[in-house]
Amino acid sequence: MRPIVIMKAAMTLDGQLAAADGTSQWISTPEARRDGHGLRAQVDAVMVGAGTVRADDPRLTVRLAPDGSRDVKQPVPVIVAGRGGLPPETQLFRRDPVLISPTGLDLPGRVIIAPDSSGERVDLTVGLSELYATGIRRVLVEGGARLFRSLLDAGLADRAVLYYGPVLAGGVGAPMFGGRWETLADGRSVQIGAVSRLGRSIRLDIDLAR
Ligand SMILES: NC(=O)c1ccc[n+]([C@@H]2O[C@H](COP(=O)([O-])OP(=O)(O)OC[C@H]3O[C@@H](n4cnc5c(N)ncnc54)[C@H](OP(=O)(O)O)[C@@H]3O)[C@@H](O)[C@H]2O)c1
């Protein structure tokens, strides 16, 4: 058993999560960010990859609940880590995160050890089922591109909420999914759900379940 996995990303209208230098704050507009905080309020855990932690040092808290409420249950922060290390000043370390790693880590938080066959990366199927065993039923994954790609390839993503900000990148920085798209047949067919306008941004809901 594993939790429901919802991918959330903010991107340019031409599908870039970040520029080539790693900058991405802020592609989305305040209305979209507020809506995204509302998504955090609906899940048990918010997950990011170590690359996102190193680039953005996010807090992953609900700070802008759409109803303005301050009395919100905060989701458990989860970091999918590899062997690249994380700086000791990482903000999430103050929030008692869960770290899913291929190896033991001497870092603040609870570590789930879940190596893949290479021993270098996390086996996400195992990591997610371990989260489920702790009572986590819904996980919001907030990037980055490599983690999104791994979840997609492993068939572990159920839904996606995509926020398109009013920006055209005009070139390749970091597309939503890492790696290459080799041939048309490798594309995934998905169900397009709700499309809504949030101020100057667009929210698109996608169902990936087969
Ligand atoms: N616009 C948005 O919504 C948004 C959201 C989030 C991030 N971003 C941007 O995305 C960039 C970071 O993305 P990223 O692709 O470089 O990194 P990432 O996906 O956040 O993290 C990838 C890292 O996770 C670890 N990992 C362990 N097992 C893994 C597995 N099975 N699959 C994938 N990763 C695994 C590895 O850590 P080690 O390196 O330690 O081995 C790997 O390098 C930043 O520029 C950030 O600003 C944008």
The ligand as a Gaussian input file, in Angstrom:
#p B3LYP/6-31G(d) Opt

LIG

0 1
 N        8.794000      25.710000     -10.340000
 C        8.570000      24.760000      -9.455000
 O        7.408000      24.423000      -9.124000
 C        9.732000      24.074000      -8.809000
 C        9.500000      23.196000      -7.753000
 C       10.582000      22.538000      -7.167000
 C       11.854000      22.735000      -7.669000
 N       12.054000      23.592000      -8.688000
 C       13.403000      23.773000      -9.222000
 O       13.901000      22.501000      -9.587000
 C       15.327000      22.472000      -9.385000
 C       15.685000      21.261000      -8.551000
 O       15.264000      20.090000      -9.212000
 P       16.252000      18.866000      -9.470000
 O       15.682000      18.034000     -10.552000
 O       17.635000      19.398000      -9.650000
 O       16.291000      18.093000      -8.078000
 P       15.167000      17.311000      -7.250000
 O       14.298000      16.518000      -8.142000
 O       14.546000      18.248000      -6.284000
 O       16.091000      16.338000      -6.372000
 C       16.801000      15.304000      -7.024000
 C       17.687000      14.641000      -5.978000
 O       16.918000      13.791000      -5.119000
 C       17.713000      12.703000      -4.714000
 N       17.130000      11.429000      -5.107000
 C       17.302000      10.267000      -4.416000
 N       16.639000       9.284000      -4.964000
 C       16.002000       9.791000      -6.056000
 C       15.158000       9.212000      -7.023000
 N       14.791000       7.920000      -6.994000
 N       14.707000      10.008000      -8.004000
 C       15.023000      11.309000      -8.052000
 N       15.813000      11.919000      -7.134000
 C       16.311000      11.150000      -6.143000
 C       19.079000      12.881000      -5.365000
 O       19.823000      13.612000      -4.393000
 P       21.415000      13.745000      -4.386000
 O       21.694000      14.855000      -5.353000
 O       21.704000      14.066000      -2.976000
 O       21.977000      12.425000      -4.839000
 C       18.734000      13.722000      -6.584000
 O       19.820000      14.443000      -7.094000
 C       15.676000      23.786000      -8.734000
 O       16.167000      24.659000      -9.733000
 C       14.357000      24.301000      -8.195000
 O       14.327000      25.710000      -8.148000
 C       11.024000      24.262000      -9.273000

